[in-house]
Amino acid sequence: MSEILRAVPTKSGFSLGRTKNGQPRLIPIHPRIAVIARRVKFTVLPWKVKSEWVKTRKKSGHPDIRFHDLRHSAASEMINAGIDLYTVAGVLGHKTTASTRRYAHLATSSLAAAVKKIGQS
């Protein structure tokens, strides 16, 4: 959450000069969201984000969801869509795929497809 609060919206995504892993990075976002993010001024104060998140969870009918669950869901969706671990690691800001491998169990259909390709070239 602290990274989100420091992120600066750009044409290509959210720019972070300081991250948990010490490397600056650009977080890619969908072009439609980028347009909105550059135009909308967020008015929630950093200290109030948590209480607003709690209200939003309750209104959505998911009172137990954690903010980090959104990140996990995004990674899971990418893996299930066949995105390779190196790309998912880049989106998540992992320096290596070791941290990203916790999502690899979701890609069983991708693994089966990869085995079927052996000897086809």
Backbone torsions as a table, in degrees:
resi	resn	phi	psi	omega
1	MET	NA	-36.4	-179.1
2	SER	-63.1	-35.1	177.5
3	GLU	-66.5	-39.1	179.8
4	ILE	-63.3	-41.0	-179.2
5	LEU	-67.2	-26.3	178.6
6	ARG	-91.7	-13.0	-174.0
7	ALA	-65.2	142.7	178.9
8	VAL	-112.0	119.6	-179.9
9	PRO	-68.0	135.0	176.1
10	THR	-129.6	-179.0	179.4
11	LYS	-63.7	-32.0	-175.3
12	SER	-96.7	-14.9	-177.4
13	GLY	158.9	-159.0	178.2
14	PHE	-97.7	126.8	-178.9
15	SER	-94.8	131.2	177.4
16	LEU	-122.5	117.3	178.4
17	GLY	-80.6	-26.5	-178.0
18	ARG	-132.1	124.4	-178.7
19	THR	-126.8	173.2	179.3
20	LYS	-62.1	-33.5	-178.2
21	ASN	-90.7	4.9	175.4
22	GLY	85.2	-3.6	-178.4
23	GLN	-106.7	132.2	173.8
24	PRO	-66.1	150.1	178.7
25	ARG	-156.5	165.6	176.7
26	LEU	-112.2	125.6	178.3
27	ILE	-94.1	111.1	-179.1
28	PRO	-67.8	141.5	175.7
29	ILE	-135.0	159.8	-179.9
30	HIS	-59.5	139.3	-178.1
31	PRO	-53.6	-37.2	179.1
32	ARG	-65.1	-38.0	179.2
33	ILE	-71.6	-35.5	178.9
34	ALA	-60.4	-41.5	179.1
35	VAL	-61.2	-45.9	-179.5
36	ILE	-64.9	-44.4	-177.2
37	ALA	-62.1	-34.5	179.3
38	ARG	-75.1	-25.9	-176.4
39	ARG	-92.3	-30.9	-174.4
40	VAL	-90.2	131.4	173.6
41	LYS	-94.0	119.6	-179.8
42	PHE	-76.0	129.9	-174.0
43	THR	-106.3	-0.6	179.3
44	VAL	-80.4	126.0	178.6
45	LEU	-70.8	144.9	-177.4
46	PRO	-51.3	-39.2	-178.2
47	TRP	-71.9	-14.9	-177.6
48	LYS	-101.0	-4.7	-177.5
49	VAL	-57.6	-43.6	-177.3
50	LYS	-60.6	-45.7	-179.3
51	SER	-66.1	-35.8	177.3
52	GLU	-67.4	-37.1	177.7
53	TRP	-63.3	-42.0	178.8
54	VAL	-61.4	-44.4	178.3
55	LYS	-61.9	-43.7	-178.4
56	THR	-64.0	-42.5	178.8
57	ARG	-59.5	-45.8	-178.2
58	LYS	-64.0	-44.3	-180.0
59	LYS	-63.5	-31.9	-178.1
60	SER	-80.8	-8.5	-179.0
61	GLY	85.8	13.7	179.5
62	HIS	-126.8	67.0	-173.2
63	PRO	-66.7	-18.1	-176.2
64	ASP	-98.0	-4.4	-177.4
65	ILE	-68.9	137.7	177.6
66	ARG	-96.5	155.7	-179.4
67	PHE	-58.8	-40.1	-179.4
68	HIS	-65.3	-23.0	177.8
69	ASP	-60.4	-29.3	178.2
70	LEU	-64.8	-40.3	177.9
71	ARG	-65.0	-44.2	179.0
72	HIS	-62.2	-42.2	179.1
73	SER	-62.9	-41.7	178.9
74	ALA	-62.3	-44.6	178.5
75	ALA	-62.6	-42.8	179.4
76	SER	-62.0	-43.2	178.9
77	GLU	-61.9	-42.1	178.8
78	MET	-63.8	-44.9	179.4
79	ILE	-61.9	-46.6	-179.6
80	ASN	-65.0	-23.6	178.4
81	ALA	-86.2	1.9	176.8
82	GLY	89.7	11.2	177.4
83	ILE	-72.7	133.5	-176.9
84	ASP	-70.0	158.2	-176.4
85	LEU	-61.5	-33.1	-179.9
86	TYR	-64.3	-41.1	179.5
87	THR	-69.4	-44.7	178.2
88	VAL	-60.5	-42.0	177.5
89	ALA	-58.8	-41.2	179.1
90	GLY	-64.2	-43.1	179.3
91	VAL	-64.1	-40.4	-178.3
92	LEU	-78.3	-14.0	-179.9
93	GLY	85.0	19.3	177.0
94	HIS	-78.7	137.7	178.2
95	LYS	-70.0	-33.6	179.0
96	THR	-133.1	167.9	179.2
97	THR	-78.2	-6.5	-179.5
98	ALA	-57.2	-42.9	178.6
99	SER	-70.1	-29.4	-176.4
100	THR	-79.5	-20.5	-176.0
101	ARG	-61.2	-19.0	179.5
102	ARG	-63.1	-17.7	177.8
103	TYR	-94.5	-7.5	-172.9
104	ALA	-64.5	-26.3	179.7
105	HIS	-61.3	-17.9	-178.3
106	LEU	-78.7	-14.6	-171.0
107	ALA	-97.3	35.0	-175.9
108	THR	-61.9	-35.9	178.3
109	SER	-68.4	-34.2	177.0
110	SER	-66.2	-37.9	179.3
111	LEU	-65.7	-42.9	178.8
112	ALA	-63.4	-40.6	178.4
113	ALA	-63.8	-38.3	-179.8
114	ALA	-65.7	-41.6	179.2
115	VAL	-64.4	-38.1	179.4
116	LYS	-63.5	-22.8	-178.6
117	LYS	-81.3	-11.0	-179.6
118	ILE	-61.0	127.2	177.1
119	GLY	82.8	4.5	-178.5
120	GLN	-88.9	-8.4	-176.7
121	SER	-98.5	NA	NA
